[in-house]
């Protein structure tokens, strides 16, 4: 779904915007530093970061091309997909992302960039509270408390302290008597 060459040439002005250049540079540096870890353990962070970059690019693009929003979304999606491939990411393999609260135009771009992405499942606060407040039906095993007498250790500490005090006192007397 790459935009045609003529459309790409029209939107090249978007890449000249200082904010877009800065965000692209930051994205590349971030990915080069943390990319292996992110792809292995936290791919949803890649989706969030890509969504932020898409948002910045769309905002700048809306200012430059107010009447070409559909084509702009296609161009931004294509550009981001190409950037990810350039960084060694297969966008089709990314499957999890945090998408709550993301603008609909940014979601359009994200779903074009990552065709297999789905919202990361997270329990709602209401479900967590419901689980905590409902009584458990399974009975727990009775708790057995064992009383361990600590007579030996409680008598040993003062004796050790006394012995250490006597030893240090005799060393001190010996050194001072010289």
Secondary structure, DSSP 8 states (H G I E B T S, - for coil): ----HHHHHHHGGGGGSHHHHHHHHHHHHHHHHHHHHHHHH-HHHHHHHHHHHHHHHHHHHHHH-TT-HHHHHHHHHHHHHHHHHHTT--GGG--EE--TT--HHHHHHHHHH-TT-EE-----HHHHHHHHHS--SS------------HHHHHHHHHHHHHHHHHHHHHHHHHHT-
